[in-house]
């Protein structure tokens, strides 16, 4: 986890504390000005301009101080959320693709939205409010002592009891916050999974059942939310009750000690200084509980294992890439060995689920084998830089990564340099994508998130376009290639035959019409 007070946030929060001290001084000055002005009024004298200015100016100083403290706290919170967001994404990018896929979409989005708001709110609201209470409550007691010592002796035990009650009662908020966030996470995960499938689920006769599930989960979420809210609001009652009792005590003590009305008025004004920060202490507990729960969740996410990653690893030499596999175990595949020379075309065969596609992901650097060693172009794959794997190892399947944006970016995603439009359109035309280009209005046309507006065959062709525009030395072709139409297949095969590249294809039907030098059969107990 990034350090809470790292990245310059310590100095920002120190600035917030300094501004809060200024606010406390202005509040104390306002209480003293109130005493002086009431004293003059009681004596029927003329109001002094100095104390009127102090009283009027204190309100302005307090307002400006709160704006500055709030904005600086928000800055600290947002920068911390940004740092965690980047850390989570960077960590996920180093995880095995299958591990990322295993996480439900709702939980993943919650890490990037709900948890980050908890981090941001703790720094933007929680810590500044805690610092405000630490400054303004002592200021209140000090002003009461300056005005009339008996005020301090009576009100101090009352405030100490209120703070202890808020502190002890706040521990329960952690449990309630955890329960609420657990229910919310389950709801988010279920809805993220089911919303894209809503039409199909209705067709399968599950509409009523899914509505009932949403109703049940919503009821649990509502119950846990109300329980947390009731407890948080109950804690806020404590400052209001203590303020009322404190005001009564100030008036009673003033009357019994024959204190001037100006002293009593100043004491009542001083009590108002601590009311808002003590109310905020209840919300501080709530924000702290949310932060602690979110931190545990994010820490667990960052503790998940990652693939070996060597940012400064070796580069592949020019030309085709040789592949050597020794004792590979991935998925259900065990103890698999193979040696593929530079420029060879190899076909993978085997039953469904044996691990053919997983093996291709391992060779692409997206998975890590459970056991065994992989050498590409004579170097262990763990010593090859990810940038070199991206440039020189091409994957052709029906699920290429596609971001929402222009068709031009979709075709060139992952390439170091973007080819000219003529080159892109030429390759697309050879693969039979001209109708798609025309339909979208050219290369500037927009493609939907994850290529949802594209057919599986068109996604395959997108992957083929990227391979043909790049400079790969190893081309990995998944079994989904059989969904290509005749034109796409012919263009891909012609390109593979014209270029000296190593090809590993899952092609049980021989649809690619390549001359394979090896047919490697994968089995569940492969030896």
C-alpha positions in Angstrom: 0.0 0.0 0.0 1.2 3.5 -0.7 2.2 5.4 2.4 -0.8 7.4 3.8 1.3 10.5 4.4 3.7 10.0 1.4 3.8 11.9 -1.8 3.8 15.4 -0.2 0.6 14.7 1.7 2.3 15.2 5.1 3.1 18.8 4.3 -0.5 19.4 2.9 -2.0 18.0 6.2 0.4 20.1 8.3 -0.9 23.1 6.4 -4.5 22.0 7.2 -3.5 21.8 10.8 -2.0 25.3 10.7 -5.2 26.7 9.1 -7.3 24.9 11.8 -5.2 26.6 14.5 -6.0 29.9 12.8 -9.7 29.0 12.9 -9.4 28.1 16.6 -7.8 31.4 17.4 -10.5 33.3 15.5 -13.2 31.4 17.3 -11.6 32.2 20.7 -11.3 35.8 19.7 -15.0 35.8 18.8 -16.0 34.5 22.3 -13.8 37.1 24.0 -15.2 39.9 21.7 -18.7 38.7 22.7 -17.9 39.1 26.4 -16.5 42.6 25.9 -19.4 43.8 23.7 -22.0 42.4 26.2 -20.2 44.1 29.0 -20.4 47.5 27.2 -24.1 47.0 26.4 -24.8 46.2 30.1 -23.0 49.4 31.1 -24.9 51.4 28.5 -21.7 52.5 26.9 -20.7 53.1 23.3 -19.7 49.9 21.4 -15.9 49.8 20.8 -15.0 49.6 17.1 -12.1 47.2 17.8 -14.3 44.5 19.3 -16.9 44.9 16.7 -14.3 44.4 14.0 -12.9 41.4 15.8 -16.3 39.8 16.1 -17.2 40.5 12.4 -13.7 39.6 11.1 -13.6 36.3 13.1 -16.5 35.0 11.1 -14.7 35.8 7.9 -11.5 34.2 9.1 -13.3 31.1 10.2 -15.1 30.7 6.9 -12.0 31.2 4.8 -10.1 28.8 7.0 -12.7 26.1 6.5 -12.6 26.6 2.7 -8.8 26.3 2.7 -8.8 23.3 5.0 -11.5 21.6 3.0 -9.8 22.1 -0.4 -6.3 21.2 0.9 -7.7 18.0 2.5 -9.5 17.2 -0.7 -6.2 17.6 -2.5 -4.5 15.1 -0.2 -7.4 12.7 -0.5 -7.5 12.8 -4.3 -3.8 12.4 -4.7 -3.8 9.3 -2.4 -6.7 7.8 -4.3 -4.8 8.4 -7.6 -1.7 6.7 -6.2 -3.7 3.7 -5.0 -5.6 3.5 -8.3 -2.3 3.4 -10.2 -0.8 0.9 -7.8 -3.8 -1.4 -8.2 -3.8 -1.2 -12.0 -0.1 -1.8 -12.2 -0.4 -4.8 -9.9 -3.3 -6.2 -11.9 -1.3 -5.8 -15.1 1.4 -8.1 -13.6 -1.0 -10.8 -12.5 -1.8 -13.9 -14.6 -4.6 -13.3 -17.0 -6.6 -16.2 -15.5 -6.2 -14.7 -12.0 -7.7 -11.4 -13.2 -10.5 -13.2 -15.0 -11.3 -15.2 -11.8 -12.1 -11.9 -10.0 -15.8 -10.9 -10.5 -16.2 -7.7 -12.4 -18.2 -6.1 -9.6 -15.5 -6.7 -7.0 -12.8 -5.3 -9.4 -14.8 -2.1 -10.1 -15.5 -1.7 -6.3 -11.8 -1.6 -5.7 -11.4 1.3 -8.2 -14.6 3.2 -7.1 -16.0 2.4 -3.7 -12.8 1.7 -1.8 -11.0 4.7 -3.4 -13.7 7.0 -2.1 -13.1 5.6 1.4 -9.4 6.4 1.1 -10.1 9.9 -0.4 -12.7 10.7 2.3 -10.4 9.8 5.2 -7.7 12.2 4.1 -10.1 14.9 2.7 -12.6 14.8 5.6 -11.6 12.4 8.4 -8.2 13.6 9.3 -9.0 17.3 8.9 -12.0 16.9 11.2 -10.0 15.0 13.7 -7.4 17.8 13.7 -10.1 20.4 14.0 -11.5 18.7 17.1 -8.0 18.4 18.6 -7.6 22.2 18.2 -11.1 23.6 18.9 -12.1 21.5 21.9 -9.0 22.6 23.9 -9.6 26.2 22.7 -13.2 26.0 24.0 -12.0 24.8 27.4 -9.2 27.4 27.5 -11.6 30.3 26.7 -14.0 29.0 29.4 -11.2 29.0 31.9 -10.2 32.6 30.8 -13.7 33.8 31.1 -14.6 32.2 34.4 -12.7 29.3 36.1 -15.8 27.6 37.5 -17.1 27.2 33.9 -14.0 25.2 33.1 -14.3 23.0 36.2 -17.9 22.1 35.4 -17.7 21.7 31.6 -14.4 19.8 31.4 -15.7 16.6 33.0 -18.8 16.8 30.8 -16.7 17.1 27.6 -14.3 14.4 28.7 -17.3 12.0 29.3 -18.8 12.9 25.8 -15.4 12.3 24.1 -15.0 8.9 25.8 -18.6 7.9 24.9 -18.0 8.8 21.2 -14.7 7.0 21.3 -16.0 3.8 22.7 -19.2 3.8 20.7 -17.2 4.3 17.5 -15.7 0.8 17.7 -19.0 -0.7 16.7 -19.0 1.3 13.5 -16.2 -0.8 12.2 -18.3 -4.0 12.4 -21.3 -2.3 10.9 -19.2 -0.7 8.1 -17.7 -4.1 7.2 -21.2 -5.7 7.0 -22.6 -2.9 4.8 -19.6 -3.0 2.4 -19.8 -6.8 2.2 -23.5 -6.6 1.2 -22.7 -3.8 -1.2 -19.9 -5.7 -2.8 -22.0 -8.8 -3.3 -24.7 -6.6 -4.9 -22.2 -4.9 -7.2 -20.7 -8.2 -8.3 -24.0 -9.8 -9.1 -25.3 -6.8 -11.0 -22.1 -6.4 -13.0 -22.4 -10.1 -14.0 -26.1 -10.1 -14.8 -26.8 -6.7 -16.4 -25.1 -7.6 -19.7 -27.0 -11.0 -19.7 -30.4 -9.5 -18.8 -32.1 -10.3 -22.2 -30.7 -13.9 -22.2 -31.8 -14.4 -18.6 -35.3 -13.3 -19.4 -35.3 -15.7 -22.3 -34.2 -18.5 -20.0 -37.1 -17.9 -17.7 -35.0 -16.5 -14.9 -36.4 -12.9 -14.9 -38.6 -13.4 -11.8 -35.9 -15.4 -9.9 -33.3 -12.7 -10.6 -35.6 -10.0 -9.5 -36.2 -11.9 -6.3 -32.4 -12.2 -5.8 -32.0 -8.4 -6.3 -34.8 -7.8 -3.8 -33.3 -10.0 -1.2 -29.8 -8.6 -1.6 -31.2 -5.0 -1.6 -33.1 -5.7 1.7 -29.9 -7.0 3.3 -28.0 -3.9 2.0 -30.8 -1.6 3.3 -30.8 -3.2 6.7 -27.1 -3.0 7.1 -27.0 0.6 5.8 -29.8 1.7 8.3 -28.0 0.0 11.2 -24.8 1.8 10.4 -26.6 5.1 9.9 -28.6 4.8 13.1 -25.4 4.1 15.1 -23.5 7.0 13.5 -26.4 9.4 14.1 -26.7 8.2 17.7 -23.0 9.2 18.3 -23.8 12.6 16.9 -26.5 13.0 19.6 -23.8 13.0 22.3 -22.3 16.4 21.3 -25.7 18.0 21.1 -26.7 16.6 24.5 -23.4 17.7 26.0 -23.8 21.2 24.4 -27.3 21.6 25.9 -26.2 20.4 29.3 -23.1 22.6 29.1 -25.1 25.7 28.3 -27.4 25.0 31.2 -24.3 24.6 33.5 -22.8 27.8 32.3 -26.0 29.8 33.0 -26.4 28.1 36.4 -22.8 28.6 37.4 -23.0 32.2 36.3 -26.1 32.8 38.3 -24.9 31.1 41.4 -21.5 32.9 41.3 -23.1 36.2 40.4 -21.0 36.4 37.2 -21.7 39.4 34.9 -24.0 38.8 32.0 -21.2 39.5 29.6 -19.2 36.6 31.1 -22.2 34.2 30.7 -22.7 35.4 27.1 -19.0 34.8 26.4 -19.2 31.3 27.9 -22.2 30.4 25.8 -20.4 31.7 22.7 -17.3 29.6 23.7 -19.5 26.4 23.9 -20.5 26.9 20.3 -16.8 26.6 19.3 -16.6 22.9 20.2 -20.1 21.9 19.1 -19.4 21.4 15.3 -16.0 19.6 15.7 -17.5 17.3 18.4 -20.3 16.4 16.0 -17.7 15.8 13.3 -15.9 13.3 15.6 -18.8 10.8 15.1 -18.4 11.1 11.4 -14.6 10.7 11.8 -15.2 7.3 13.3 -17.5 6.4 10.4 -14.8 7.6 7.9 -12.1 5.8 9.7 -14.1 2.5 9.8 -14.7 2.8 6.0 -11.0 3.5 5.5 -9.8 0.5 7.5 -12.2 -1.9 5.7 -11.1 -0.5 2.3 -7.5 -0.7 3.2 -7.7 -4.4 4.2 -9.5 -5.2 0.9 -6.9 -3.3 -1.2 -4.0 -4.8 0.7 -5.4 -8.3 0.0 -5.6 -7.3 -3.7 -2.0 -6.1 -3.7 -0.9 -9.3 -2.0 -2.1 -11.5 -4.8 0.7 -13.3 -6.7 2.1 -11.8 -9.9 3.9 -13.1 -12.9 7.7 -12.8 -12.9 8.3 -9.4 -14.4 11.6 -8.0 -15.7 11.1 -4.5 -17.1 14.8 -4.3 -18.0 15.1 -7.8 -19.5 16.6 -8.9 -22.8 15.4 -8.2 -26.3 14.8 -10.8 -28.9 17.2 -10.9 -31.8 15.8 -10.1 -35.3 14.0 -12.8 -37.2 12.0 -15.8 -36.1 12.0 -17.0 -32.5 12.8 -20.5 -31.3 10.8 -22.1 -28.4 12.0 -24.7 -25.9 9.6 -26.1 -23.3 10.8 -28.4 -20.5 8.5 -30.0 -18.0 5.7 -27.5 -18.4 2.7 -27.7 -16.1 -0.1 -25.2 -16.7 -3.8 -25.8 -16.1 -4.4 -29.5 -16.5 -1.3 -30.0 -18.6 1.6 -31.7 -16.8 5.2 -32.4 -17.7 5.0 -31.2 -21.3 8.2 -31.0 -23.4 8.8 -29.5 -26.9 11.5 -28.0 -28.9 10.5 -25.7 -31.8 13.2 -24.3 -34.1 13.2 -20.8 -35.6 10.7 -20.5 -38.5 8.9 -23.8 -37.8 5.1 -24.2 -38.0 3.8 -26.4 -35.2 0.2 -27.6 -34.6 -1.1 -28.2 -31.1 -3.7 -31.0 -30.7 -5.5 -32.4 -27.7 -8.8 -32.7 -25.9 -10.9 -29.7 -24.8 -9.7 -28.2 -21.5 -6.3 -29.8 -21.6 -4.5 -26.5 -21.7 -3.8 -25.6 -25.3 -5.0 -22.0 -25.0 -3.4 -21.6 -21.6 -0.1 -22.7 -23.1 -0.3 -20.0 -25.7 -1.0 -17.4 -23.0 2.1 -18.6 -21.1 4.2 -18.2 -24.3 2.7 -14.7 -24.7 3.8 -13.8 -21.1 0.2 -13.5 -19.8 0.4 -16.6 -17.6 3.1 -18.3 -15.6 3.4 -22.1 -15.6 3.0 -24.0 -12.3 6.3 -25.8 -13.1 8.8 -26.1 -15.9 11.1 -23.9 -17.9 10.5 -21.8 -21.1 13.2 -20.5 -23.3 12.4 -18.1 -26.2 15.3 -17.5 -28.6 17.6 -19.2 -26.1 16.7 -16.9 -23.2 14.4 -17.8 -20.2 11.1 -16.1 -20.7 11.4 -14.5 -17.2 14.5 -12.7 -18.5 12.9 -11.2 -21.6 11.5 -7.7 -21.2 7.7 -7.4 -21.4 8.2 -4.8 -24.2 10.0 -7.3 -26.3 7.3 -9.9 -25.7 4.7 -7.4 -26.8 6.6 -6.4 -30.0 7.7 -9.8 -31.1 5.1 -12.3 -29.9 1.7 -11.9 -31.6 -1.5 -13.6 -30.4 -4.4 -14.2 -32.8 -7.6 -15.2 -31.1 -11.2 -13.9 -30.8 -10.6 -11.9 -27.6 -7.9 -9.3 -28.4 -7.8 -6.3 -25.9 -10.0 -3.6 -27.4 -10.6 -0.2 -25.7 -13.4 2.1 -26.6 -12.1 4.5 -29.2 -11.4 5.0 -32.9 -11.0 2.0 -35.3 -7.5 3.3 -36.0 -6.5 2.8 -32.4 -8.2 -0.6 -32.3 -6.1 -1.8 -35.3 -2.8 -0.4 -33.9 -3.1 -1.0 -30.2 0.2 -2.3 -28.9 2.3 -1.2 -31.8 5.3 1.0 -31.0 4.7 3.2 -34.0 1.4 3.8 -35.7 1.6 3.0 -39.5 0.0 5.3 -42.0 -3.7 5.1 -42.8 -2.9 3.6 -46.2 -1.0 0.7 -44.7 -3.7 0.1 -42.1 -6.5 0.2 -44.7 -4.5 -2.1 -47.0 -4.1 -4.8 -44.4 -7.7 -4.4 -43.3 -8.9 -4.7 -46.9 -6.8 -7.9 -47.5 -8.5 -9.5 -44.5 -12.0 -8.5 -45.6 -12.6 -5.7 -43.1 -13.5 -3.0 -45.7 -17.3 -3.3 -44.9 -16.6 -2.7 -41.2 -14.4 0.4 -42.0 -17.1 1.7 -44.3 -19.9 1.1 -41.8 -18.0 3.0 -39.0 -17.2 5.9 -41.3 -13.5 5.2 -41.7 -10.6 4.8 -39.3 -12.0 7.6 -37.1 -15.2 5.6 -36.5 -15.8 4.5 -32.9 -15.7 0.9 -31.6 -17.5 0.0 -28.5 -16.0 -1.1 -25.1 -14.2 -4.5 -25.4 -15.3 -4.6 -29.0 -18.9 -5.4 -28.1 -20.1 -4.0 -31.5 -17.8 -6.5 -33.4 -18.5 -10.1 -34.2 -16.1 -12.8 -33.1 -14.8 -13.1 -36.6 -14.1 -9.4 -36.8 -12.3 -9.5 -33.5 -10.1 -12.3 -34.9 -9.4 -10.1 -37.9 -8.5 -7.2 -35.6 -5.9 -9.5 -33.9 -4.6 -10.5 -37.4 -4.3 -6.9 -38.5 -2.1 -6.1 -35.4 0.1 -9.1 -36.1 0.5 -8.2 -39.8 1.2 -4.6 -39.1 3.8 -5.5 -36.5 7.1 -7.3 -36.7 6.5 -10.6 -34.8 9.0 -13.4 -34.6 6.5 -15.8 -33.0 2.8 -16.0 -33.9 0.4 -17.8 -31.5 -2.9 -18.8 -33.1 -5.8 -20.1 -31.0 -8.4 -22.6 -32.1 -11.0 -19.8 -32.6 -9.2 -19.1 -35.9 -11.7 -21.6 -37.5 -14.3 -18.8 -37.3 -12.5 -16.7 -39.9 -14.2 -16.6 -43.3 -12.5 -17.8 -46.5 -11.0 -14.4 -47.3 -9.6 -13.8 -43.9 -8.1 -17.3 -43.7 -6.5 -16.9 -47.1 -5.0 -13.5 -46.3 -3.6 -14.8 -43.0 -2.1 -17.9 -44.5 -0.5 -16.0 -47.4 1.1 -13.6 -44.9 2.4 -16.4 -42.7 3.9 -18.2 -45.7 5.5 -14.9 -47.0 7.2 -14.1 -43.6 9.8 -16.1 -41.7 8.0 -16.5 -38.4 7.6 -19.3 -35.9 4.0 -20.4 -35.8 2.3 -22.3 -33.0 -1.3 -22.9 -33.8 -4.2 -24.8 -32.2 -5.5 -26.1 -35.5 -7.1 -29.6 -35.1 -8.9 -29.4 -38.5 -6.0 -28.1 -40.5 -8.0 -25.1 -41.6 -5.0 -22.9 -41.9 -3.5 -25.0 -44.7 0.0 -24.7 -43.4 2.8 -27.3 -43.7 3.3 -28.2 -40.1 6.7 -29.6 -39.2 5.4 -31.0 -35.9 2.0 -32.1 -34.4 2.3 -31.9 -30.7 -0.5 -33.8 -28.9 -1.3 -32.6 -25.4 -3.0 -34.9 -22.9 -4.1 -34.7 -19.2 -1.2 -37.0 -18.2 1.2 -35.9 -20.9 4.7 -37.4 -20.7 
